Structures are given as structure tokens and as C-alpha cells.
């Protein structure tokens, strides 16, 4: 005969303990779905609202202009995603764009070789990225401080290289890089498409991409696991410099000159697009699809403000507010993951 104490009982606490894991798992799955698809829904709603409220927004000409306008931010965002995924930041990208464009323009004007000028401009950006990476990874200097200093140094180099003025380009073949088209789509847009496909594959389908996320998620654990953390960080910053250098060369081609004053404040737009797209500022979390949507949101808002003739100082307020909201959203997502 069973004693009262030996009978199986199902107390409310036991029921809660048994059901809580399942409920928690469902809640986690639901939150993960919202986190991944929420920004897409924001873009869809924003695009629909702008289509109905902003004159000429949905015209073919404006959509083509919108896509072309985001190519500069989009081309740099694909590698800024890796930098942020490491838990680092790069504030020097705008200066690299100006410097690389000036270097390419100067070399092309001096040598009349378009390919050589493009190569030197891109490598100039890669050299800046290498300096950033070495200072951050090998000498353990905070990336915010390093890239803030390099932002000033490289902008100064751009002015020194150009003697303080824009560098005009006489080789018209160079203009095809930024002004040409294939199948009716301009080369800068094709460049963005290739960049998103290539770096999306690198992030999700290669060991390098997984290692970047692992280092950003927990650098100490990555060291204990035997990952070459220093080399990974340097590689990411070099990639950032090379891609940004190419973006600067292409911008110079579109403008038909190298301008040391161009792209001031570009770094904030790039970081905003990445954070809006779900890239965590503390590292370890990044998706290429999210970055693409973030870039399109930034471009759609900027395009709508231009069509509505919003004064420039209000545009500064709106872009700053978007960056702040993106950071707050990242903080909210991070607190949810910890909980």
C-alpha cells in the first residue's frame, strides 16, 4: 500500500516548472521572428506611406535615383557590418572615401592610366584600414579613438594630396566606372549587388564569417578556443579600407573629380543603416539582409525629404533621430537576449 508521501503529486509549482520551458521557447522563437522580420515590416510600411504621401516617389525615375543614391552607403555598409560584428567601430570611412578619390584622380591625371589610378586609390584605402587594424588589434587601442584620430589624419592627407582643392580628371574613360550601365542598370548599383552577395556569403557560409561573429560575441572565449583574433580583426579592417577605397574611387568617377571635402558625415549614415538592419553595436550579431533593408530605409527617408524640399537643418535632425532610435532599438534587443 502506497504511503501518502509516495504518491505522485502535481502541484501548481510543478506544472509551472514543466510548462515554463515550452512557453519560454515559444516566446523566444516569437521574439526571434519579430527581430528578424520586424525591420522588413518597418520598411514595407514606410515605403507604402511614402508612396501615397510623397509626390513622384513611386515613379520609375525616382526609384532608379533612390537606388543610385544609396550605393555609396550600401557599398561601405557591407564591410562596416563586419567591423560592428567584431564589437568595433570605424569612424574614418568618410575620410577614406575622400582620400581614395583624390589619390586616384591625382594618379590618373599624372600617369594617364585609369587602371593604375583605380588600383592606387583602392590600395590607399586598404593602407588606412591596415593602420586602423594594427592599432586596434595588436596595440589594443580602442577602435573609437583610433578611427576618430584617423578620420582627421586621413582628411588632412586628402587636402595635402590635392593641395587643398578638387583634382580635375582629364581621362574620360574613368567616368565610365561611375556613369556607365549594363542591362540598363548603372555600374554603382551592380557594384552594390555584387557586394551584398559576396559579403553575405562570406558572413554566413565561410569559416571566416563565423569566426568574426564568434570574436564579436565573446573575444576572450574566442582566444581560448584558439581563434587568431588579432589576425581576424586586422583582416576585417583591411577589407573595410579596401572596399571604402573602391567606393571613394567610384564616387570620384561619378563626380568627374577628386574632392577632399566630400562625404563629411558619411560614417553616421553607414553605421545607422547597419544598426537599423540588426547589427549589434556590442558585436556578435549581423545579417546581410538586415543591412540591405537598413540601407534602403535610410535612402527612402533621405529621398522623401529631398522630394518634399525639407530644409537641410531639419534633415540633420531627422538623420540624428534615426541614429538614436537605431541605437535604442539595439539596446532593447540586447536586453531581451540577456533576459
TORKOL-4160 file (C-alpha; in steps of 0.2 Angstrom, whole numbers, padded with zeros to 4 digits, m for minus):
339
<pt num="1" X="0000" Y="0000" Z="0000"/>
<pt num="2" X="0007" Y="0017" Z="m0005"/>
<pt num="3" X="0010" Y="0029" Z="0008"/>
<pt num="4" X="0003" Y="0047" Z="0006"/>
<pt num="5" X="0021" Y="0054" Z="0004"/>
<pt num="6" X="0025" Y="0041" Z="m0010"/>
<pt num="7" X="0010" Y="0046" Z="m0021"/>
<pt num="8" X="0014" Y="0056" Z="m0037"/>
<pt num="9" X="0008" Y="0074" Z="m0035"/>
<pt num="10" X="0006" Y="0088" Z="m0047"/>
<pt num="11" X="0007" Y="0104" Z="m0038"/>
<pt num="12" X="0005" Y="0121" Z="m0047"/>
<pt num="13" X="0023" Y="0124" Z="m0045"/>
<pt num="14" X="0027" Y="0108" Z="m0053"/>
<pt num="15" X="0015" Y="0112" Z="m0068"/>
<pt num="16" X="0023" Y="0129" Z="m0070"/>
<pt num="17" X="0041" Y="0121" Z="m0070"/>
<pt num="18" X="0035" Y="0108" Z="m0083"/>
<pt num="19" X="0026" Y="0121" Z="m0094"/>
<pt num="20" X="0038" Y="0136" Z="m0092"/>
<pt num="21" X="0052" Y="0129" Z="m0104"/>
<pt num="22" X="0040" Y="0126" Z="m0118"/>
<pt num="23" X="0032" Y="0143" Z="m0115"/>
<pt num="24" X="0049" Y="0151" Z="m0114"/>
<pt num="25" X="0055" Y="0143" Z="m0130"/>
<pt num="26" X="0039" Y="0148" Z="m0139"/>
<pt num="27" X="0042" Y="0166" Z="m0133"/>
<pt num="28" X="0060" Y="0166" Z="m0138"/>
<pt num="29" X="0055" Y="0159" Z="m0156"/>
<pt num="30" X="0042" Y="0173" Z="m0157"/>
<pt num="31" X="0054" Y="0186" Z="m0152"/>
<pt num="32" X="0067" Y="0180" Z="m0164"/>
<pt num="33" X="0054" Y="0180" Z="m0178"/>
<pt num="34" X="0050" Y="0198" Z="m0174"/>
<pt num="35" X="0068" Y="0203" Z="m0173"/>
<pt num="36" X="0072" Y="0196" Z="m0190"/>
<pt num="37" X="0056" Y="0202" Z="m0199"/>
<pt num="38" X="0052" Y="0217" Z="m0189"/>
<pt num="39" X="0064" Y="0229" Z="m0199"/>
<pt num="40" X="0057" Y="0222" Z="m0215"/>
<pt num="41" X="0039" Y="0226" Z="m0210"/>
<pt num="42" X="0045" Y="0244" Z="m0205"/>
<pt num="43" X="0052" Y="0246" Z="m0222"/>
<pt num="44" X="0037" Y="0240" Z="m0231"/>
<pt num="45" X="0026" Y="0251" Z="m0221"/>
<pt num="46" X="0037" Y="0266" Z="m0223"/>
<pt num="47" X="0038" Y="0263" Z="m0242"/>
<pt num="48" X="0019" Y="0262" Z="m0243"/>
<pt num="49" X="0017" Y="0278" Z="m0233"/>
<pt num="50" X="0029" Y="0287" Z="m0244"/>
<pt num="51" X="0022" Y="0281" Z="m0260"/>
<pt num="52" X="0005" Y="0288" Z="m0255"/>
<pt num="53" X="0010" Y="0304" Z="m0247"/>
<pt num="54" X="0026" Y="0310" Z="m0256"/>
<pt num="55" X="0023" Y="0316" Z="m0274"/>
<pt num="56" X="0033" Y="0307" Z="m0288"/>
<pt num="57" X="0040" Y="0295" Z="m0275"/>
<pt num="58" X="0034" Y="0279" Z="m0284"/>
<pt num="59" X="0040" Y="0285" Z="m0302"/>
<pt num="60" X="0052" Y="0274" Z="m0311"/>
<pt num="61" X="0064" Y="0288" Z="m0312"/>
<pt num="62" X="0064" Y="0292" Z="m0294"/>
<pt num="63" X="0066" Y="0273" Z="m0289"/>
<pt num="64" X="0081" Y="0272" Z="m0300"/>
<pt num="65" X="0088" Y="0288" Z="m0292"/>
<pt num="66" X="0084" Y="0281" Z="m0275"/>
<pt num="67" X="0094" Y="0265" Z="m0278"/>
<pt num="68" X="0108" Y="0275" Z="m0286"/>
<pt num="69" X="0108" Y="0287" Z="m0271"/>
<pt num="70" X="0111" Y="0273" Z="m0258"/>
<pt num="71" X="0125" Y="0265" Z="m0267"/>
<pt num="72" X="0139" Y="0274" Z="m0258"/>
<pt num="73" X="0132" Y="0270" Z="m0241"/>
<pt num="74" X="0127" Y="0252" Z="m0246"/>
<pt num="75" X="0145" Y="0248" Z="m0253"/>
<pt num="76" X="0153" Y="0253" Z="m0237"/>
<pt num="77" X="0139" Y="0245" Z="m0225"/>
<pt num="78" X="0144" Y="0228" Z="m0231"/>
<pt num="79" X="0161" Y="0229" Z="m0223"/>
<pt num="80" X="0155" Y="0240" Z="m0209"/>
<pt num="81" X="0144" Y="0226" Z="m0204"/>
<pt num="82" X="0159" Y="0215" Z="m0201"/>
<pt num="83" X="0168" Y="0229" Z="m0191"/>
<pt num="84" X="0152" Y="0231" Z="m0180"/>
<pt num="85" X="0150" Y="0212" Z="m0178"/>
<pt num="86" X="0168" Y="0212" Z="m0170"/>
<pt num="87" X="0162" Y="0224" Z="m0157"/>
<pt num="88" X="0172" Y="0238" Z="m0165"/>
<pt num="89" X="0168" Y="0254" Z="m0175"/>
<pt num="90" X="0176" Y="0263" Z="m0189"/>
<pt num="91" X="0173" Y="0282" Z="m0190"/>
<pt num="92" X="0186" Y="0285" Z="m0203"/>
<pt num="93" X="0177" Y="0279" Z="m0218"/>
<pt num="94" X="0171" Y="0296" Z="m0224"/>
<pt num="95" X="0189" Y="0302" Z="m0224"/>
<pt num="96" X="0195" Y="0287" Z="m0233"/>
<pt num="97" X="0182" Y="0290" Z="m0247"/>
<pt num="98" X="0188" Y="0307" Z="m0250"/>
<pt num="99" X="0207" Y="0302" Z="m0249"/>
<pt num="100" X="0205" Y="0287" Z="m0261"/>
<pt num="101" X="0196" Y="0298" Z="m0273"/>
<pt num="102" X="0209" Y="0312" Z="m0273"/>
<pt num="103" X="0223" Y="0299" Z="m0274"/>
<pt num="104" X="0215" Y="0290" Z="m0289"/>
<pt num="105" X="0212" Y="0307" Z="m0298"/>
<pt num="106" X="0229" Y="0313" Z="m0295"/>
<pt num="107" X="0237" Y="0297" Z="m0301"/>
<pt num="108" X="0226" Y="0296" Z="m0316"/>
<pt num="109" X="0230" Y="0314" Z="m0321"/>
<pt num="110" X="0249" Y="0312" Z="m0318"/>
<pt num="111" X="0250" Y="0295" Z="m0327"/>
<pt num="112" X="0235" Y="0295" Z="m0339"/>
<pt num="113" X="0232" Y="0277" Z="m0334"/>
<pt num="114" X="0215" Y="0274" Z="m0327"/>
<pt num="115" X="0218" Y="0256" Z="m0321"/>
<pt num="116" X="0234" Y="0261" Z="m0312"/>
<pt num="117" X="0225" Y="0276" Z="m0304"/>
<pt num="118" X="0210" Y="0265" Z="m0298"/>
<pt num="119" X="0222" Y="0252" Z="m0291"/>
<pt num="120" X="0232" Y="0265" Z="m0281"/>
<pt num="121" X="0216" Y="0273" Z="m0275"/>
<pt num="122" X="0209" Y="0257" Z="m0268"/>
<pt num="123" X="0226" Y="0252" Z="m0260"/>
<pt num="124" X="0227" Y="0269" Z="m0252"/>
<pt num="125" X="0210" Y="0265" Z="m0243"/>
<pt num="126" X="0217" Y="0247" Z="m0239"/>
<pt num="127" X="0233" Y="0255" Z="m0231"/>
<pt num="128" X="0222" Y="0266" Z="m0220"/>
<pt num="129" X="0212" Y="0250" Z="m0215"/>
<pt num="130" X="0228" Y="0241" Z="m0211"/>
<pt num="131" X="0234" Y="0255" Z="m0199"/>
<pt num="132" X="0217" Y="0255" Z="m0191"/>
<pt num="133" X="0218" Y="0236" Z="m0189"/>
<pt num="134" X="0235" Y="0235" Z="m0182"/>
<pt num="135" X="0232" Y="0249" Z="m0169"/>
<pt num="136" X="0216" Y="0241" Z="m0163"/>
<pt num="137" X="0220" Y="0223" Z="m0164"/>
<pt num="138" X="0239" Y="0222" Z="m0160"/>
<pt num="139" X="0241" Y="0238" Z="m0149"/>
<pt num="140" X="0224" Y="0236" Z="m0141"/>
<pt num="141" X="0219" Y="0254" Z="m0143"/>
<pt num="142" X="0200" Y="0257" Z="m0143"/>
<pt num="143" X="0193" Y="0257" Z="m0161"/>
<pt num="144" X="0183" Y="0273" Z="m0157"/>
<pt num="145" X="0199" Y="0283" Z="m0153"/>
<pt num="146" X="0209" Y="0276" Z="m0167"/>
<pt num="147" X="0197" Y="0279" Z="m0181"/>
<pt num="148" X="0192" Y="0296" Z="m0174"/>
<pt num="149" X="0210" Y="0301" Z="m0175"/>
<pt num="150" X="0212" Y="0293" Z="m0192"/>
<pt num="151" X="0197" Y="0302" Z="m0198"/>
<pt num="152" X="0206" Y="0318" Z="m0195"/>
<pt num="153" X="0223" Y="0312" Z="m0201"/>
<pt num="154" X="0216" Y="0305" Z="m0217"/>
<pt num="155" X="0206" Y="0320" Z="m0221"/>
<pt num="156" X="0221" Y="0330" Z="m0219"/>
<pt num="157" X="0231" Y="0319" Z="m0231"/>
<pt num="158" X="0217" Y="0321" Z="m0244"/>
<pt num="159" X="0219" Y="0340" Z="m0243"/>
<pt num="160" X="0238" Y="0339" Z="m0244"/>
<pt num="161" X="0237" Y="0327" Z="m0259"/>
<pt num="162" X="0226" Y="0339" Z="m0268"/>
<pt num="163" X="0234" Y="0355" Z="m0262"/>
<pt num="164" X="0218" Y="0360" Z="m0254"/>
<pt num="165" X="0207" Y="0360" Z="m0270"/>
<pt num="166" X="0197" Y="0347" Z="m0280"/>
<pt num="167" X="0208" Y="0337" Z="m0293"/>
<pt num="168" X="0200" Y="0338" Z="m0310"/>
<pt num="169" X="0202" Y="0322" Z="m0321"/>
<pt num="170" X="0205" Y="0323" Z="m0340"/>
<pt num="171" X="0204" Y="0305" Z="m0344"/>
<pt num="172" X="0185" Y="0302" Z="m0349"/>
<pt num="173" X="0187" Y="0283" Z="m0349"/>
<pt num="174" X="0187" Y="0285" Z="m0330"/>
<pt num="175" X="0170" Y="0292" Z="m0330"/>
<pt num="176" X="0163" Y="0276" Z="m0336"/>
<pt num="177" X="0166" Y="0267" Z="m0319"/>
<pt num="178" X="0153" Y="0278" Z="m0311"/>
<pt num="179" X="0142" Y="0283" Z="m0326"/>
<pt num="180" X="0141" Y="0268" Z="m0336"/>
<pt num="181" X="0127" Y="0255" Z="m0336"/>
<pt num="182" X="0124" Y="0236" Z="m0340"/>
<pt num="183" X="0107" Y="0230" Z="m0345"/>
<pt num="184" X="0100" Y="0247" Z="m0341"/>
<pt num="185" X="0107" Y="0246" Z="m0323"/>
<pt num="186" X="0121" Y="0258" Z="m0318"/>
<pt num="187" X="0138" Y="0251" Z="m0313"/>
<pt num="188" X="0137" Y="0258" Z="m0295"/>
<pt num="189" X="0121" Y="0248" Z="m0292"/>
<pt num="190" X="0129" Y="0232" Z="m0300"/>
<pt num="191" X="0143" Y="0235" Z="m0288"/>
<pt num="192" X="0131" Y="0236" Z="m0273"/>
<pt num="193" X="0123" Y="0220" Z="m0279"/>
<pt num="194" X="0139" Y="0211" Z="m0280"/>
<pt num="195" X="0145" Y="0217" Z="m0263"/>
<pt num="196" X="0129" Y="0212" Z="m0254"/>
<pt num="197" X="0130" Y="0194" Z="m0262"/>
<pt num="198" X="0149" Y="0192" Z="m0259"/>
<pt num="199" X="0150" Y="0198" Z="m0241"/>
<pt num="200" X="0133" Y="0190" Z="m0237"/>
<pt num="201" X="0141" Y="0173" Z="m0242"/>
<pt num="202" X="0157" Y="0177" Z="m0233"/>
<pt num="203" X="0147" Y="0181" Z="m0217"/>
<pt num="204" X="0136" Y="0166" Z="m0217"/>
<pt num="205" X="0144" Y="0152" Z="m0227"/>
<pt num="206" X="0163" Y="0153" Z="m0223"/>
<pt num="207" X="0173" Y="0149" Z="m0208"/>
<pt num="208" X="0180" Y="0167" Z="m0208"/>
<pt num="209" X="0162" Y="0174" Z="m0206"/>
<pt num="210" X="0158" Y="0163" Z="m0192"/>
<pt num="211" X="0174" Y="0167" Z="m0183"/>
<pt num="212" X="0170" Y="0186" Z="m0185"/>
<pt num="213" X="0154" Y="0183" Z="m0176"/>
<pt num="214" X="0162" Y="0172" Z="m0163"/>
<pt num="215" X="0175" Y="0185" Z="m0159"/>
<pt num="216" X="0162" Y="0199" Z="m0158"/>
<pt num="217" X="0151" Y="0188" Z="m0147"/>
<pt num="218" X="0165" Y="0184" Z="m0134"/>
<pt num="219" X="0183" Y="0189" Z="m0138"/>
<pt num="220" X="0190" Y="0180" Z="m0123"/>
<pt num="221" X="0181" Y="0164" Z="m0127"/>
<pt num="222" X="0187" Y="0165" Z="m0145"/>
<pt num="223" X="0205" Y="0167" Z="m0139"/>
<pt num="224" X="0203" Y="0151" Z="m0128"/>
<pt num="225" X="0196" Y="0142" Z="m0142"/>
<pt num="226" X="0212" Y="0145" Z="m0152"/>
<pt num="227" X="0205" Y="0158" Z="m0165"/>
<pt num="228" X="0218" Y="0170" Z="m0172"/>
<pt num="229" X="0208" Y="0185" Z="m0165"/>
<pt num="230" X="0222" Y="0198" Z="m0170"/>
<pt num="231" X="0223" Y="0192" Z="m0187"/>
<pt num="232" X="0204" Y="0192" Z="m0189"/>
<pt num="233" X="0202" Y="0210" Z="m0183"/>
<pt num="234" X="0216" Y="0216" Z="m0195"/>
<pt num="235" X="0209" Y="0207" Z="m0209"/>
<pt num="236" X="0192" Y="0215" Z="m0206"/>
<pt num="237" X="0199" Y="0232" Z="m0205"/>
<pt num="238" X="0209" Y="0230" Z="m0221"/>
<pt num="239" X="0193" Y="0224" Z="m0230"/>
<pt num="240" X="0184" Y="0239" Z="m0224"/>
<pt num="241" X="0198" Y="0250" Z="m0230"/>
<pt num="242" X="0199" Y="0242" Z="m0247"/>
<pt num="243" X="0180" Y="0242" Z="m0250"/>
<pt num="244" X="0179" Y="0260" Z="m0244"/>
<pt num="245" X="0193" Y="0265" Z="m0255"/>
<pt num="246" X="0184" Y="0257" Z="m0270"/>
<pt num="247" X="0169" Y="0267" Z="m0265"/>
<pt num="248" X="0179" Y="0283" Z="m0265"/>
<pt num="249" X="0186" Y="0280" Z="m0282"/>
<pt num="250" X="0169" Y="0276" Z="m0289"/>
<pt num="251" X="0162" Y="0292" Z="m0281"/>
<pt num="252" X="0176" Y="0302" Z="m0289"/>
<pt num="253" X="0171" Y="0294" Z="m0306"/>
<pt num="254" X="0153" Y="0300" Z="m0304"/>
<pt num="255" X="0158" Y="0317" Z="m0299"/>
<pt num="256" X="0172" Y="0318" Z="m0313"/>
<pt num="257" X="0184" Y="0324" Z="m0299"/>
<pt num="258" X="0193" Y="0320" Z="m0283"/>
<pt num="259" X="0186" Y="0331" Z="m0269"/>
<pt num="260" X="0195" Y="0332" Z="m0252"/>
<pt num="261" X="0179" Y="0339" Z="m0244"/>
<pt num="262" X="0167" Y="0326" Z="m0250"/>
<pt num="263" X="0157" Y="0314" Z="m0239"/>
<pt num="264" X="0158" Y="0323" Z="m0222"/>
<pt num="265" X="0146" Y="0314" Z="m0210"/>
<pt num="266" X="0145" Y="0298" Z="m0221"/>
<pt num="267" X="0151" Y="0287" Z="m0207"/>
<pt num="268" X="0135" Y="0291" Z="m0197"/>
<pt num="269" X="0124" Y="0286" Z="m0211"/>
<pt num="270" X="0133" Y="0269" Z="m0214"/>
<pt num="271" X="0133" Y="0265" Z="m0195"/>
<pt num="272" X="0114" Y="0270" Z="m0194"/>
<pt num="273" X="0110" Y="0258" Z="m0209"/>
<pt num="274" X="0119" Y="0244" Z="m0201"/>
<pt num="275" X="0111" Y="0246" Z="m0184"/>
<pt num="276" X="0094" Y="0248" Z="m0191"/>
<pt num="277" X="0097" Y="0232" Z="m0200"/>
<pt num="278" X="0100" Y="0222" Z="m0184"/>
<pt num="279" X="0119" Y="0223" Z="m0182"/>
<pt num="280" X="0123" Y="0224" Z="m0164"/>
<pt num="281" X="0135" Y="0238" Z="m0158"/>
<pt num="282" X="0142" Y="0226" Z="m0145"/>
<pt num="283" X="0146" Y="0213" Z="m0158"/>
<pt num="284" X="0142" Y="0195" Z="m0162"/>
<pt num="285" X="0126" Y="0198" Z="m0172"/>
<pt num="286" X="0124" Y="0203" Z="m0190"/>
<pt num="287" X="0114" Y="0199" Z="m0205"/>
<pt num="288" X="0117" Y="0205" Z="m0223"/>
<pt num="289" X="0098" Y="0205" Z="m0227"/>
<pt num="290" X="0095" Y="0217" Z="m0212"/>
<pt num="291" X="0109" Y="0228" Z="m0218"/>
<pt num="292" X="0101" Y="0229" Z="m0235"/>
<pt num="293" X="0085" Y="0234" Z="m0228"/>
<pt num="294" X="0093" Y="0247" Z="m0216"/>
<pt num="295" X="0102" Y="0255" Z="m0231"/>
<pt num="296" X="0085" Y="0256" Z="m0241"/>
<pt num="297" X="0076" Y="0264" Z="m0226"/>
<pt num="298" X="0090" Y="0277" Z="m0224"/>
<pt num="299" X="0089" Y="0280" Z="m0243"/>
<pt num="300" X="0070" Y="0281" Z="m0244"/>
<pt num="301" X="0069" Y="0294" Z="m0229"/>
<pt num="302" X="0083" Y="0305" Z="m0237"/>
<pt num="303" X="0074" Y="0304" Z="m0254"/>
<pt num="304" X="0057" Y="0308" Z="m0247"/>
<pt num="305" X="0065" Y="0323" Z="m0238"/>
<pt num="306" X="0073" Y="0329" Z="m0254"/>
<pt num="307" X="0056" Y="0327" Z="m0264"/>
<pt num="308" X="0047" Y="0337" Z="m0250"/>
<pt num="309" X="0061" Y="0351" Z="m0250"/>
<pt num="310" X="0064" Y="0348" Z="m0232"/>
<pt num="311" X="0077" Y="0361" Z="m0226"/>
<pt num="312" X="0094" Y="0355" Z="m0223"/>
<pt num="313" X="0094" Y="0358" Z="m0204"/>
<pt num="314" X="0079" Y="0348" Z="m0202"/>
<pt num="315" X="0087" Y="0334" Z="m0212"/>
<pt num="316" X="0101" Y="0334" Z="m0199"/>
<pt num="317" X="0088" Y="0332" Z="m0185"/>
<pt num="318" X="0079" Y="0318" Z="m0193"/>
<pt num="319" X="0095" Y="0308" Z="m0198"/>
<pt num="320" X="0101" Y="0311" Z="m0180"/>
<pt num="321" X="0085" Y="0305" Z="m0173"/>
<pt num="322" X="0085" Y="0289" Z="m0184"/>
<pt num="323" X="0103" Y="0285" Z="m0177"/>
<pt num="324" X="0097" Y="0287" Z="m0159"/>
<pt num="325" X="0082" Y="0276" Z="m0162"/>
<pt num="326" X="0093" Y="0263" Z="m0170"/>
<pt num="327" X="0104" Y="0263" Z="m0155"/>
<pt num="328" X="0090" Y="0262" Z="m0143"/>
<pt num="329" X="0082" Y="0248" Z="m0153"/>
<pt num="330" X="0099" Y="0239" Z="m0152"/>
<pt num="331" X="0100" Y="0241" Z="m0133"/>
<pt num="332" X="0082" Y="0234" Z="m0132"/>
<pt num="333" X="0086" Y="0219" Z="m0142"/>
<pt num="334" X="0102" Y="0216" Z="m0132"/>
<pt num="335" X="0092" Y="0217" Z="m0115"/>
<pt num="336" X="0080" Y="0204" Z="m0122"/>
<pt num="337" X="0094" Y="0192" Z="m0127"/>
<pt num="338" X="0101" Y="0194" Z="m0110"/>
<pt num="339" X="0084" Y="0191" Z="m0102"/>
